Amino acid sequence: MTGRPEVLFPLFGELTALDGIGPKTAQALEQLDILAPRDLLLTLPHSGIDRRLRDTVQGADLPGVVTVEVEIGQHRAPRSKGGAYRITVTDAQTAFQVVFFHARGDYLARILPTGQRRLLSGRVEYFDGIAQMVHPDHILRPDEADALPQFEPVYPLTAGVTQKLMAKAMADALTRVPTLEDWIDPAQKAKEGWPDWHAALAQAHAPGGASDLSATAPARARLAYDELMAHQLTLGLARINRRRGKGQVSQGNGALRSRVLAALPYRPTGAQHRAMEEIADDMAQPQRMNRLLQGDVGAGKTLVAFMALLVAVESGGQGVMMAPTEILARQHLEGLQPLAAAAGVVLELLTGRDKGAERRAKLEALARGDIQILVGTHAVFQKDVAFHDLRLAVVDEQHRFGVRQRLELGKKGQGADVLVMTATPIPRSLALAQYGDMDVSVLDEKPPGRKPIRTALVSSERMSEVVDHLRRAIAEGRQAYWVCPLVEESENVDLTAAQERFRQLRAVLGEHAVGLVHGQLAPSDKDAAMARFVAGDTAVLVATTVIEVGVNVPNATIMVVERAESFGLAQLHQLRGRVGRGTQESTCLLMYQPPLSETGTKRLTTLRETEDGFRISEVDLEMRGSGDLIGTAQSGLPRFRVADLERQAGLMAVAQSDARRLLAEDPALTSPRGESARVLLWLMRQDEAIRLISVG
């Protein structure tokens, strides 16, 4: 596996070797991420033009593209400079005009000679009652009719690249396509009726009609599948590689866990039980665990994570729980303390604030193994932090915690199992694309006793009623969040909007009743303002930046979101999850600026109707597309040329099980189908995967 297989060389040559592409065009194509013939071939047409031959323009659906054979009549040059050059032509039933601007008469006389027949194809519209074809797209002699496709593919373009040029280069690139042995499971291929790779490319670039352009057309579905399969093979190889890293067998006797279960005032849900079992089974294996615990706000992830940490302690080791910020770390500590007390284990907190002698004492206790479970921020990564025997790391909110940190963590505990928690419900197709190298446990039931949150839509014209409602709630001793939108791209405008709202609310509710958190505050000031709210010193917290995921204030029962229509669905769902954490009824008021657009209405009514985060994320995906969900750039979602994650979610799931099955039977990819899969990885530029195989 030293380098790219020779059979693929023609696909990775210089673009300038293709028909019609010079250095300048090659540079323009870079704007479309086209660097080699392979990239050009995977740039499929997004639409097409019907170029079927008609007898006449009469009765055609105009304005529109028409293809007719005509006899060329008289040429009329423009009277003034820059005027129109007109040629009268006659088809089988009627006469019409062909019009050119800035044209040279001698050139037109040569390509459209009076008295001869030509095939014209172009857009025809009526102008002053006369049908006109302005600048035909195609002019052919009748004997060249076959050169015009009945249905002409239309490609994405960029400045300096025309359709004609794309078609010409594409035709040349298609002649260089090698025949490759198939990497798709033969049964899968037969069931779907997919063509061979070579044939799929040819068909995708020669659509016979609109149905051939849809994502479900066999040729396109096959090419999309190839991309998804390569991606899932890469994740699968990463998974095997990580498991090859020696893990530790952590098997508990259940003694500590049963104490906690006995002390709980409620019974865990079926989903929680299932997740606890999956995690304990993984920890008992010699390979390293790499599992994602995905659960909606309030689905009880903390209990599941703590039970996993107890498995580590029961088997004589230690566990660590990591949070992205100090406030969240402190909250985890508070949430876990009663559970730790029930189990009788030693729980400690380590953050950047620990200094001097106190910090030294904690580090010594950790190294001796006296601290059994550590809760902390990234301070846990510092050089002088050493564990006695780290078995499990639980990481809260993956998107703040990259692969690099996961490796750092590996250094702290050779072969420590990893459990990642996320409160962002992600539709299955995206979860597979983003976390496909992990095993996933999903908490899809709410623990008993959580009251539903009443969600209402309120026009911003009723602002004074909302403020009155707030005044009454505060008088009863309740707390509220008030979220101001990110209206402009500029922080300053948002800041003035939030400061203005802060001033108005203080005027009505009292000097000390209202706090403010925004993106320009120093982290310590932000923490202090949050801490005052958590402690109940301020009744209303005005915020611009999305309030920390996971902040837990059981006494906060009202969430007001201003200009709710400017937030994404997933974001609104996360915000709403900040209330409804106590025993009292909670309310979420979505304030909007009328009139609401159709999508704005759909978004806000979806929230009013359901609290199911997974359902909400599916609607969000349908409405916005995967690119905007959880900001693609930092979420590590791959960019596909052909595959479309929204519409081809099912294919992604098949690709994953197919890739995992192939790797289970042939982890080194040495069988004939394995060899083909290697070619696929090179074809799809999966350098990461190729490195993993060659290392293995």
C-alpha positions in Angstrom: 0.0 0.0 0.0 2.8 2.4 -0.8 1.0 4.8 -3.1 -1.9 5.5 -5.4 -2.8 2.4 -7.5 -1.7 2.8 -11.1 -5.2 2.2 -12.5 -6.2 5.6 -11.0 -3.4 7.7 -12.5 -5.5 9.1 -15.4 -8.0 10.4 -12.9 -5.4 12.3 -10.9 -3.4 13.8 -13.8 -3.3 17.5 -14.7 -6.6 19.2 -15.5 -4.9 21.0 -18.4 -4.5 17.7 -20.2 -8.3 17.7 -20.8 -9.9 19.2 -23.9 -10.5 22.9 -23.7 -8.8 23.5 -20.3 -5.9 25.9 -20.2 -4.0 27.1 -17.2 -6.5 30.0 -16.7 -9.6 27.7 -16.8 -7.8 25.2 -14.5 -7.4 28.1 -12.0 -11.0 29.1 -12.3 -12.1 25.5 -11.7 -10.3 25.5 -8.4 -13.1 27.7 -7.2 -15.4 24.7 -7.5 -12.7 22.5 -5.7 -11.9 20.8 -9.0 -8.2 20.0 -9.0 -8.0 16.8 -11.0 -10.1 14.9 -13.6 -11.6 12.9 -10.7 -13.1 16.0 -9.1 -14.5 17.0 -12.5 -16.1 13.6 -13.0 -17.7 13.8 -9.5 -19.2 17.2 -10.3 -22.6 16.0 -11.6 -25.1 18.0 -13.5 -27.7 19.7 -11.3 -30.3 20.2 -13.9 -30.9 19.7 -17.6 -32.4 21.3 -20.7 -34.8 19.4 -23.0 -33.3 19.8 -26.5 -35.6 17.3 -28.3 -36.3 18.4 -31.9 -39.7 19.9 -32.6 -41.4 20.8 -35.9 -42.1 24.4 -35.0 -41.9 27.1 -32.4 -45.7 27.4 -32.7 -47.5 25.9 -29.7 -44.3 25.6 -27.7 -44.3 26.5 -24.1 -42.8 30.0 -24.3 -40.7 31.6 -23.1 -38.6 28.4 -23.1 -35.9 26.4 -24.9 -36.9 25.1 -28.4 -34.9 23.0 -30.9 -36.1 23.3 -34.5 -34.8 22.8 -38.0 -35.2 26.0 -40.1 -34.6 27.5 -43.5 -32.5 30.7 -43.3 -34.0 33.8 -44.9 -32.9 37.4 -45.1 -30.2 39.0 -42.9 -30.9 42.6 -41.6 -27.9 44.4 -40.1 -28.6 47.0 -37.3 -29.1 50.6 -38.3 -27.1 52.0 -35.4 -24.1 50.9 -33.5 -25.0 48.4 -30.8 -28.4 47.6 -32.3 -29.8 44.2 -33.0 -28.8 42.1 -36.0 -31.9 40.1 -37.2 -32.2 37.1 -39.4 -35.6 35.8 -40.5 -35.9 32.0 -40.5 -38.8 29.6 -41.3 -39.6 26.3 -39.6 -42.2 23.7 -40.7 -45.1 26.0 -39.9 -44.1 29.6 -39.2 -41.4 32.3 -39.6 -39.6 33.8 -36.6 -36.5 35.9 -36.0 -33.0 35.0 -34.8 -31.4 38.0 -33.0 -27.8 38.8 -32.3 -26.2 41.8 -30.4 -22.7 43.1 -31.1 -22.4 40.6 -33.9 -20.1 40.7 -36.9 -22.1 40.4 -40.1 -19.5 38.5 -42.1 -19.3 35.8 -39.3 -23.1 35.4 -39.2 -23.3 35.2 -43.0 -20.8 32.3 -42.8 -22.5 30.3 -40.1 -26.2 31.1 -41.1 -26.1 31.3 -45.0 -29.3 32.4 -46.6 -31.2 29.6 -48.4 -29.6 26.8 -46.3 -31.1 24.6 -43.6 -29.8 24.6 -40.0 -30.7 23.1 -36.7 -31.2 25.9 -34.0 -31.6 25.4 -30.3 -32.1 28.2 -27.8 -34.5 30.2 -25.7 -37.5 31.6 -27.6 -39.8 34.4 -26.4 -42.3 36.7 -27.9 -41.3 40.3 -28.4 -43.9 42.7 -29.9 -46.0 39.7 -31.0 -43.0 38.1 -32.9 -41.2 34.9 -31.7 -37.5 35.6 -31.3 -34.5 33.4 -30.5 -31.7 35.6 -29.1 -28.2 34.2 -29.4 -29.0 30.5 -30.1 -27.1 28.1 -27.8 -26.5 25.6 -30.7 -26.3 26.1 -34.5 -25.7 22.8 -36.4 -26.0 21.5 -39.9 -28.9 18.9 -40.3 -26.4 16.1 -40.7 -24.8 17.0 -37.3 -28.1 16.6 -35.4 -26.7 13.6 -33.5 -24.1 15.8 -31.8 -26.9 17.5 -29.8 -28.0 15.5 -26.7 -31.8 15.2 -26.4 -31.5 16.3 -22.8 -28.5 18.5 -22.2 -26.9 18.3 -18.7 -26.4 21.7 -16.9 -23.3 21.9 -14.6 -22.5 24.2 -11.7 -20.3 27.0 -13.0 -17.9 29.6 -11.8 -16.5 32.8 -13.3 -14.6 32.0 -16.4 -16.2 28.6 -17.1 -19.0 28.1 -19.5 -21.4 25.1 -20.0 -19.8 24.4 -23.4 -16.4 24.2 -21.8 -17.6 21.9 -19.0 -19.3 19.6 -21.5 -16.2 19.4 -23.6 -13.8 18.7 -20.7 -16.3 16.2 -19.2 -16.5 14.3 -22.5 -12.7 14.0 -22.6 -12.5 13.1 -18.9 -15.1 10.3 -19.4 -12.8 8.7 -22.0 -10.1 8.3 -19.2 -12.3 6.5 -16.7 -10.8 3.1 -15.9 -12.8 -0.1 -15.3 -12.5 -0.9 -11.6 -13.4 -4.1 -9.7 -16.5 -3.5 -7.5 -16.2 -2.7 -3.8 -19.9 -2.9 -3.2 -21.4 -6.0 -1.7 -22.8 -7.9 -4.8 -26.1 -8.7 -3.0 -26.6 -5.0 -2.2 -25.7 -4.0 -5.7 -28.2 -6.5 -7.2 -31.0 -5.5 -4.8 -30.7 -1.8 -5.7 -30.1 -2.5 -9.4 -27.0 -0.3 -9.4 -24.7 -0.1 -12.4 -20.9 -0.7 -12.3 -18.9 2.3 -11.3 -17.7 3.0 -14.8 -21.3 2.8 -16.2 -22.7 4.9 -13.3 -20.4 7.8 -14.2 -21.3 7.6 -17.9 -25.1 7.5 -17.1 -24.9 10.3 -14.5 -23.4 12.6 -17.2 -25.8 11.6 -19.9 -29.2 12.0 -18.2 -32.2 11.0 -20.3 -34.6 13.3 -18.5 -35.4 15.0 -15.2 -35.8 11.6 -13.3 -32.2 10.7 -14.0 -31.1 13.9 -12.1 -32.8 12.8 -8.9 -30.8 11.5 -5.9 -32.6 8.2 -6.2 -31.7 7.5 -9.9 -29.6 4.3 -9.8 -26.4 5.8 -11.2 -26.5 8.8 -8.8 -27.5 6.7 -5.8 -24.5 4.4 -6.5 -22.1 7.2 -6.8 -23.4 8.8 -3.6 -23.1 5.4 -1.9 -19.5 5.1 -3.0 -18.7 8.4 -1.2 -20.5 7.4 2.0 -18.9 4.0 1.9 -15.4 5.4 1.7 -16.2 7.8 4.6 -17.6 4.9 6.7 -14.6 2.7 5.9 -12.3 5.5 7.1 -14.3 5.8 10.3 -14.3 2.0 10.7 -10.6 1.8 10.2 -10.1 4.6 12.8 -12.3 2.6 15.1 -10.3 -0.7 14.6 -7.1 1.2 15.1 -8.2 2.8 18.3 -9.4 -0.6 19.6 -6.1 -2.1 18.7 -4.6 0.3 21.2 -4.7 -1.9 24.3 -7.6 -1.2 26.6 -8.1 -2.4 30.1 -10.7 -4.8 31.4 -12.8 -3.0 34.0 -15.4 -5.3 35.5 -17.2 -4.2 38.6 -19.1 -6.3 41.1 -22.1 -3.9 41.2 -21.8 -3.2 44.9 -21.4 0.6 44.6 -24.0 0.8 41.8 -26.7 -1.0 43.8 -26.2 1.4 46.7 -26.9 4.4 44.3 -29.9 2.7 42.7 -31.3 2.0 46.2 -30.9 5.6 47.2 -32.6 7.1 44.1 -36.1 8.5 44.7 -37.2 7.2 41.3 -36.6 4.2 39.0 -34.3 4.7 36.0 -36.0 4.6 32.6 -35.7 1.6 30.2 -33.4 3.7 28.0 -31.1 4.5 31.0 -30.9 0.8 32.0 -30.1 -0.1 28.4 -27.3 2.5 28.1 -25.8 1.5 31.5 -25.6 -2.1 30.3 -24.1 -1.3 27.0 -21.4 0.8 28.7 -20.6 -1.8 31.4 -20.3 -4.5 28.6 -17.9 -2.3 26.7 -15.8 -1.6 29.8 -15.4 -5.3 30.4 -13.8 -5.9 27.0 -10.1 -5.7 26.5 -10.5 -3.2 23.7 -10.9 0.5 24.5 -14.4 1.8 24.7 -15.3 4.8 22.5 -19.0 5.4 23.0 -21.3 8.4 22.5 -24.1 8.9 25.0 -26.7 11.0 23.2 -29.7 12.2 25.1 -32.0 15.1 25.0 -32.0 17.8 27.6 -33.2 16.2 30.9 -33.0 12.6 29.7 -30.8 11.7 32.6 -27.3 11.4 31.1 -25.7 12.3 34.4 -26.9 9.2 36.2 -25.8 6.9 33.3 -22.3 8.6 33.3 -21.9 8.3 37.1 -22.8 4.6 37.0 -20.1 4.1 34.3 -17.6 5.9 36.6 -18.6 3.5 39.4 -17.7 0.6 37.2 -14.2 2.0 37.0 -14.1 2.4 40.8 -15.5 -1.0 41.6 -12.8 -2.6 39.5 -10.1 -0.8 41.5 -9.5 2.2 39.2 -10.3 5.9 38.9 -12.6 7.9 36.7 -12.6 11.5 35.4 -15.5 13.6 34.2 -14.6 16.6 32.1 -16.6 19.7 31.4 -15.9 22.5 29.0 -16.2 25.4 31.6 -15.6 25.8 35.3 -19.3 26.6 35.9 -20.3 23.3 34.3 -17.7 21.4 36.2 -19.0 22.8 39.5 -22.5 21.9 38.5 -21.5 18.3 37.7 -19.8 18.2 41.1 -23.0 19.4 42.8 -25.2 17.0 40.8 -22.9 14.0 41.5 -22.2 14.7 45.2 -25.4 13.1 46.6 -24.8 10.1 44.3 -21.2 9.8 45.5 -22.3 10.0 49.1 -24.8 7.2 48.5 -22.1 5.1 47.0 -19.5 6.1 49.6 -16.8 7.1 47.0 -14.4 10.1 47.2 -15.3 12.8 44.6 -13.1 15.9 44.0 -13.0 19.0 41.7 -9.9 20.2 39.9 -10.1 23.5 37.9 -7.7 26.3 36.9 -8.6 28.0 40.2 -6.8 25.5 42.4 -3.5 27.0 43.4 -0.6 26.4 45.7 -0.8 24.0 48.7 -4.4 23.0 48.1 -3.7 22.0 44.5 -0.6 20.1 45.6 -2.6 18.1 48.1 -5.2 17.2 45.5 -2.6 16.1 43.1 -0.9 13.9 45.7 -4.3 12.3 46.7 -5.0 11.7 43.0 -1.7 10.0 42.4 -2.1 7.8 45.5 -5.6 6.8 44.3 -7.3 8.3 47.3 -9.5 10.4 45.0 -11.7 7.9 43.1 -13.6 10.2 40.8 -12.3 13.6 39.6 -14.5 16.2 38.1 -12.6 18.9 36.1 -12.0 21.3 33.2 -9.2 21.1 30.7 -6.9 21.8 33.7 -6.9 18.0 34.0 -4.5 17.9 31.0 -1.8 19.8 32.7 1.6 18.1 33.0 1.7 17.6 36.7 -1.7 15.9 36.9 -1.1 12.1 37.3 -3.6 9.4 38.1 -3.0 6.3 40.1 -5.0 4.1 37.7 -7.3 6.0 35.2 -9.9 3.6 33.7 -12.6 5.9 32.3 -12.9 9.4 31.0 -16.4 10.9 30.5 -16.3 14.0 28.3 -19.2 16.4 28.3 -20.2 18.2 25.0 -17.9 16.8 22.3 -17.9 19.8 20.1 -15.7 21.7 22.5 -13.4 18.7 22.8 -11.4 17.8 19.7 -9.6 14.7 18.7 -6.3 16.2 19.9 -7.6 16.4 23.5 -8.8 12.8 23.3 -5.2 11.8 22.5 -3.9 13.9 25.4 -6.3 12.0 27.6 -4.9 8.7 26.3 -1.5 9.7 27.7 -3.0 10.2 31.2 -4.4 6.7 31.3 -3.0 4.0 29.0 -6.0 2.5 27.3 -8.6 4.5 29.4 -12.2 4.0 28.1 -13.9 7.1 26.7 -17.5 8.0 27.0 -18.6 11.3 25.3 -21.9 12.9 26.3 -23.9 15.3 24.1 -27.2 17.0 24.7 -27.5 18.0 21.1 -29.9 15.6 19.5 -28.5 14.9 16.0 -30.6 13.2 13.3 -29.3 9.6 12.7 -27.8 10.3 9.3 -25.6 13.2 10.7 -24.7 11.2 13.8 -23.4 8.5 11.5 -21.4 10.9 9.5 -20.0 12.7 12.5 -19.6 10.0 15.1 -19.5 7.0 12.8 -16.3 5.8 14.5 -18.1 5.6 17.9 -20.7 3.2 19.2 -23.8 5.2 20.2 -26.2 4.8 23.2 -29.3 6.9 22.9 -31.5 8.1 25.8 -34.9 8.6 24.2 -37.2 8.6 27.2 -37.7 11.3 29.8 -37.3 10.3 33.5 -40.6 10.5 35.5 -41.5 13.6 37.3 -40.3 16.1 34.7 -43.1 18.5 33.9 -43.7 19.5 30.3 -42.7 23.1 29.5 -45.6 25.3 28.2 -44.4 27.0 25.0 -46.2 30.0 23.7 -45.7 32.3 20.7 -46.0 36.0 21.5 -45.9 39.0 19.1 -43.3 41.6 20.2 -46.1 44.1 20.1 -47.2 42.5 23.4 -43.9 43.3 25.2 -45.5 45.1 28.1 -47.7 42.1 28.9 -44.6 39.9 29.0 -42.8 42.3 31.4 -45.9 42.3 33.6 -46.0 38.5 33.7 -42.4 38.6 34.6 -42.9 41.1 37.5 -45.6 38.8 39.0 -43.4 35.7 38.7 -40.5 37.4 40.4 -42.8 38.6 43.2 -43.6 34.9 43.8 -39.8 34.2 44.1 -39.2 32.7 40.6 -36.4 33.3 38.2 -36.2 33.9 34.5 -33.8 34.0 31.5 -34.3 36.7 28.8 -32.3 36.0 25.6 -31.6 38.7 23.1 -30.9 37.7 19.6 -27.7 38.0 17.5 -29.4 40.4 15.1 -26.4 41.9 13.3 -23.1 40.3 12.5 -21.5 43.0 14.7 -21.2 42.3 18.4 -21.6 46.0 19.2 -25.2 46.3 17.9 -26.2 43.2 19.8 -24.6 44.6 22.9 -26.5 47.8 22.7 -29.8 45.9 22.1 -29.0 43.7 25.2 -27.9 46.6 27.3 -31.0 48.6 26.4 -33.2 45.6 27.4 -31.2 45.2 30.6 -31.8 48.9 31.4 -35.5 48.8 30.7 -36.0 45.6 32.8 -34.0 47.1 35.7 -36.2 50.2 35.6 -39.3 48.0 35.9 -38.1 45.2 38.1 -35.6 46.9 40.4 -31.8 47.7 40.4 -30.6 44.4 41.8 -33.1 42.1 40.2 -31.5 41.9 36.7 -28.1 40.6 35.6 -26.4 40.7 32.2 -24.2 38.3 30.3 -22.7 38.9 26.9 -19.8 37.8 24.6 -17.6 40.9 25.4 -17.4 40.2 29.1 -14.2 38.8 30.5 -14.7 35.0 31.4 -14.4 35.8 35.2 -17.1 38.5 35.0 -19.3 36.1 33.0 -18.8 33.4 35.6 -19.6 35.9 38.4 -22.8 37.1 36.8 -23.8 33.5 36.2 -22.9 32.5 39.7 -25.1 35.4 41.1 -28.0 34.0 39.1 -27.4 30.4 40.1 -27.3 31.5 43.8 -30.6 33.4 43.3 -29.2 36.8 44.0 -30.5 38.1 40.6 -34.0 37.1 39.4 -33.6 37.8 35.7 -30.6 37.1 33.6 -30.4 39.0 30.3 -28.0 37.2 27.8 -26.8 37.6 24.2 -24.6 34.7 23.9 -26.4 31.4 24.1 -26.4 30.5 27.8 -24.0 27.8 28.7 -25.3 24.4 27.7 -26.0 22.5 30.8 -26.4 25.3 33.3 -28.8 24.1 35.9 -31.0 26.5 37.8 -34.0 24.6 39.1 -35.7 27.8 40.3 -35.6 29.3 36.8 -39.1 28.6 35.3 -39.4 31.3 32.6 -37.4 31.5 29.3 -38.1 34.6 27.1 -36.5 34.5 23.7 -36.7 37.8 21.8 -36.8 37.7 18.0 -37.1 33.9 18.3 -37.6 33.6 14.5 -33.9 34.6 14.0 -32.7 31.5 15.9 -32.3 27.9 14.6 -34.6 25.2 15.8 -32.0 23.2 17.6 -30.8 26.4 19.3 -34.3 27.3 20.5 -34.7 23.7 21.8 -31.5 24.0 23.7 -32.5 27.3 25.2 -35.9 26.0 26.2 -34.1 23.1 28.0 -32.6 25.6 30.5 -36.0 25.8 32.3 -38.3 23.0 33.5 -35.5 21.6 35.7 -37.4 22.0 39.0 -40.7 20.9 40.4 -42.7 23.9 39.2 -44.4 24.4 35.9 -42.2 26.2 33.4 -43.0 28.5 30.5 -41.0 29.4 27.4 -42.2 32.5 25.6 -41.0 32.8 22.0 -41.4 36.5 21.0 -41.4 37.2 17.3 -41.5 40.3 15.2 -44.6 40.1 12.9 -45.2 39.3 10.1 -43.7 35.8 10.4 -42.3 34.2 7.2 -43.5 30.7 6.3 -40.4 29.1 7.6 -40.4 31.2 10.7 -44.0 30.0 11.4 -43.0 26.4 10.8 -40.0 26.6 13.1 -41.9 28.2 16.0 -45.0 26.0 15.7 -42.8 22.9 15.7 -41.4 23.9 19.0 -44.8 24.7 20.4 -46.0 21.2 19.4 -43.2 19.0 20.6 -40.4 18.7 23.1 -38.8 15.7 21.4 -35.3 16.9 20.5 -34.8 14.2 17.9 -38.1 15.1 16.1 -37.0 18.7 16.2 -33.6 18.0 14.8 -35.2 16.0 11.9 -37.4 19.0 11.1 -34.4 21.3 11.4 -32.5 19.1 8.9 -35.4 19.1 6.4 -35.7 22.9 6.7 -32.0 24.0 6.7 -29.9 21.3 5.3 -26.9 19.7 7.0 -24.6 22.5 6.2 -26.2 24.9 8.7 -26.8 22.4 11.5 -24.4 22.7 14.4 -22.1 24.8 12.2 -20.5 22.4 9.7 -17.1 23.9 9.9 -16.4 23.0 13.5 -18.5 19.9 13.7 -16.3 17.8 11.6 -19.0 16.8 9.1 -17.5 15.7 5.9 -18.1 17.5 2.6 -19.5 15.2 -0.1 -19.6 16.0 -3.8 -22.5 13.7 -4.8 -24.1 12.4 -1.6 -26.7 14.5 0.1 -27.1 13.8 3.8 -30.6 15.1 4.1 -32.1 13.1 1.3 -29.9 10.0 1.6 -30.0 9.3 5.3 -30.9 5.7 4.6 -27.9 5.2 2.3 -25.5 6.4 5.1 -26.9 3.7 7.5 -26.5 1.0 4.8 -22.9 2.2 4.1 -22.0 2.0 7.7 -23.2 -1.5 8.3 -21.7 -2.6 4.9 -18.3 -1.0 5.8 -18.3 -2.5 9.3 -19.2 -6.0 7.9 -16.4 -5.8 5.4 -13.9 -4.7 8.0 -15.1 -7.5 10.4 -14.4 -10.1 7.8 -11.3 -8.5 6.4 -9.8 -5.9 8.7 -6.5 -5.5 6.7 -8.4 -5.3 3.4 -6.4 -8.0 1.6 -9.3 -10.1 0.1 -10.3 -9.3 -3.5 -13.1 -7.1 -2.3 -10.8 -5.6 0.3 -8.3 -4.7 -2.5 -11.2 -2.9 -4.4 -12.1 -1.1 -1.2 -8.5 0.2 -1.0 -8.9 1.5 -4.6 -12.1 3.3 -3.5 -10.2 4.9 -0.6 -7.6 6.3 -2.9 -10.3 7.3 -5.4 -12.1 9.3 -2.7 -9.0 11.0 -1.3 -9.3 9.3 2.1 -5.6 9.8 3.0 -6.4 9.3 6.7 -7.7 5.8 6.1 -4.8 4.9 3.8 -2.4 5.9 6.5 -4.2 3.7 9.0 -4.0 0.6 6.7 -0.4 1.1 5.9 0.5 1.5 9.6 -1.5 -1.6 10.3 
